[in-house]
Amino acid sequence: MMDSKNYAEVLIDGNVYTLAGTEEKSYFQKVAGYINDKIEKLREQPGFGKQSADYQRVMIELNMADDYFKALDQVSAMEHQKNEMEREIYSLKHELVSTQMKLESALRTLDALQKEQSLYQEEKEQPEIPEADTAEKEGPSGDEAEDSREAEPAVPPVRPSQKGGHGVRRGGKR
């Protein structure tokens, strides 16, 4: 598909010119406005109007070329800055991924330690069977039997009472 040409009449330094190109008409007006601004600024300089038309034209061209090269330098500086920022972004993304991996590892370790602590707490909370209880259930054997008799408090044997009739009665009826 071929781009169609656009035409626009523009006023530059008091003269009407017809410009043609693929750009929009508003672009042509913008370019003409830029040239008119340059001419106006140079005419404000002392002594510029006293110079020959050729000198004035060359000065206008030099000023526009100066703007062009300054714009190129600015574009180059911005591209350099963009490249530096892209490198920094890449480095920061790499650092972020590395930090996320360390965080995930730390969280897994923390989770494992919390589970271990929970198991420890559960074991601690369960009632332990004292060693003495297990010895009684199994019953003393050998030297343990002698040791357990020595450790028990002495309780006198219960004998039936002779008084008060609480005892067992032998013999006849009462």
C-alpha positions as CSV (number, residue, x, y, z in Angstrom):
1,M,0.0,0.0,0.0
2,M,1.4,3.3,-1.0
3,D,1.2,6.3,1.4
4,S,-0.7,9.2,0.0
5,K,0.9,12.6,0.0
6,N,-0.5,15.4,2.0
7,Y,-0.2,19.0,1.0
8,A,-0.2,22.0,3.2
9,E,0.4,25.7,2.7
10,V,2.6,27.3,5.4
11,L,3.8,30.8,6.1
12,I,7.5,31.1,6.6
13,D,9.1,34.5,7.2
14,G,6.2,36.2,5.4
15,N,6.2,33.9,2.4
16,V,3.6,31.2,1.6
17,Y,5.0,27.8,0.7
18,T,3.2,24.6,-0.3
19,L,4.7,21.6,1.4
20,A,4.1,18.0,0.5
21,G,4.8,14.7,2.3
22,T,3.3,11.7,4.0
23,E,3.1,13.6,7.3
24,E,-0.1,15.2,8.6
25,K,-0.8,18.8,7.7
26,S,-0.5,19.7,11.4
27,Y,3.1,18.5,11.3
28,F,3.9,20.8,8.4
29,Q,2.5,23.7,10.4
30,K,4.6,22.7,13.4
31,V,7.8,22.7,11.3
32,A,7.0,26.1,9.8
33,G,6.3,27.5,13.3
34,Y,9.7,26.2,14.5
35,I,11.5,28.0,11.6
36,N,9.5,31.2,12.2
37,D,10.5,31.1,15.9
38,K,14.2,30.7,15.0
39,I,14.0,33.7,12.6
40,E,12.2,35.8,15.2
41,K,14.8,35.0,17.9
42,L,17.7,35.8,15.6
43,R,16.1,39.1,14.5
44,E,15.9,40.1,18.2
45,Q,19.8,39.9,18.3
46,P,21.5,43.3,17.9
47,G,23.0,43.8,14.5
48,F,21.4,40.7,12.9
49,G,19.1,42.8,10.7
50,K,22.0,44.8,9.4
51,Q,23.6,41.7,7.9
52,S,23.2,40.5,4.3
53,A,20.3,38.2,3.5
54,D,22.8,35.3,2.8
55,Y,24.4,35.8,6.2
56,Q,21.0,35.8,7.9
57,R,20.0,32.6,6.0
58,V,23.3,30.9,7.0
59,M,22.8,31.9,10.6
60,I,19.3,30.6,10.7
61,E,20.6,27.3,9.1
62,L,23.4,27.1,11.7
63,N,21.0,27.6,14.6
64,M,18.7,24.9,13.3
65,A,21.7,22.6,12.8
66,D,22.8,23.4,16.3
67,D,19.4,22.5,17.7
68,Y,19.5,19.3,15.6
69,F,22.9,18.1,16.9
70,K,21.9,19.0,20.5
71,A,18.8,17.0,20.1
72,L,20.9,14.1,18.8
73,D,23.2,14.3,21.8
74,Q,20.2,14.4,24.1
75,V,18.8,11.3,22.4
76,S,22.1,9.6,22.7
77,A,22.4,10.5,26.4
78,M,18.8,9.3,27.0
79,E,19.5,6.0,25.2
80,H,22.6,5.5,27.3
81,Q,20.6,6.3,30.5
82,K,17.9,3.9,29.3
83,N,20.5,1.1,28.8
84,E,21.9,1.8,32.2
85,M,18.4,1.7,33.8
86,E,17.7,-1.6,31.9
87,R,20.9,-3.1,33.3
88,E,20.0,-1.9,36.8
89,I,16.5,-3.3,36.4
90,Y,17.9,-6.7,35.3
91,S,20.3,-6.7,38.3
92,L,17.5,-5.8,40.7
93,K,15.2,-8.5,39.2
94,H,18.0,-11.0,39.6
95,E,18.6,-9.8,43.2
96,L,14.8,-10.0,43.8
97,V,14.6,-13.6,42.6
98,S,17.6,-14.5,44.7
99,T,16.1,-12.9,47.8
100,Q,12.8,-14.6,47.1
101,M,14.5,-18.0,46.9
102,K,16.3,-17.3,50.2
103,L,13.0,-16.2,51.8
104,E,11.3,-19.4,50.6
105,S,14.1,-21.5,52.0
106,A,14.0,-19.6,55.3
107,L,10.2,-20.1,55.5
108,R,10.6,-23.9,54.8
109,T,13.2,-24.0,57.6
110,L,11.0,-22.0,59.9
111,D,8.0,-24.3,59.1
112,A,10.1,-27.4,59.9
113,L,11.4,-25.9,63.2
114,Q,7.8,-25.0,64.2
115,K,6.6,-28.6,63.4
116,E,9.5,-29.9,65.5
117,Q,8.7,-27.6,68.3
118,S,5.0,-28.6,68.2
119,L,6.0,-32.3,68.4
120,Y,8.3,-31.5,71.3
121,Q,5.5,-29.6,73.1
122,E,3.0,-32.5,72.5
123,E,5.5,-35.0,74.0
124,K,6.1,-32.7,76.9
125,E,2.4,-32.3,77.6
126,Q,1.7,-36.0,77.7
127,P,1.8,-37.5,81.2
128,E,4.9,-39.5,81.7
129,I,4.6,-42.8,83.6
130,P,7.0,-42.5,86.5
131,E,9.7,-45.2,86.8
132,A,8.4,-46.2,90.2
133,D,4.9,-47.0,88.8
134,T,6.3,-49.2,86.1
135,A,8.4,-51.1,88.7
136,E,5.3,-51.8,90.9
137,K,3.3,-53.0,87.9
138,E,6.0,-55.4,86.8
139,G,6.7,-56.3,90.4
140,P,10.0,-56.1,92.2
141,S,12.5,-58.8,91.5
142,G,15.7,-59.8,93.3
143,D,17.5,-57.0,95.0
144,E,14.7,-54.6,94.0
145,A,12.3,-56.5,96.2
146,E,14.6,-56.0,99.3
147,D,15.1,-52.3,98.4
148,S,11.4,-51.7,98.0
149,R,10.6,-53.3,101.5
150,E,13.2,-51.0,103.1
151,A,11.7,-48.0,101.4
152,E,8.1,-48.7,102.5
153,P,7.0,-47.2,105.8
154,A,6.4,-49.6,108.6
155,V,2.7,-50.1,109.3
156,P,1.9,-52.3,112.3
157,P,-0.3,-55.3,111.6
158,V,-4.0,-54.9,112.4
159,R,-5.1,-57.0,115.4
160,P,-8.6,-57.6,116.6
161,S,-9.5,-55.5,119.6
162,Q,-10.3,-57.1,122.9
163,K,-12.5,-54.4,124.0
164,G,-15.7,-52.9,122.7
165,G,-17.0,-55.9,120.9
166,H,-15.6,-55.0,117.6
167,G,-13.6,-58.1,117.5
168,V,-14.6,-61.4,116.3
169,R,-16.4,-63.4,118.9
170,R,-15.7,-67.0,119.4
171,G,-17.7,-69.5,121.0
172,G,-21.3,-69.4,122.1
173,K,-24.1,-67.0,121.8
174,R,-24.2,-63.9,123.8
